[in-house]
Amino acid sequence: MTSDVDTTRLVNVPVVFQGATGVVERTTVPVSLKAHETRTVTAALTQKDKAADVGTCVVGTIN
């Protein structure tokens, strides 16, 4: 993700872990970005026993 603002900003990155039958888990990762900083964000699956059910991860809209 890349910040497009001229100041440091805390953003909440929504992530949806999806499987063959739908949503496995939803989470939000808080990230502090400096002005125009680019960073890779890692989202952890809290329900470790469901990891095999996850096929994709989708990032939602960041406000």
Buried (B, 14 or more C-beta within 10 A) or exposed (E): BEBEEEEEBEBEBBBBBBBEEEEBBEBEBEBEBEEEBEEEEEBEBEEEEEEEBBEEBEEEEEE
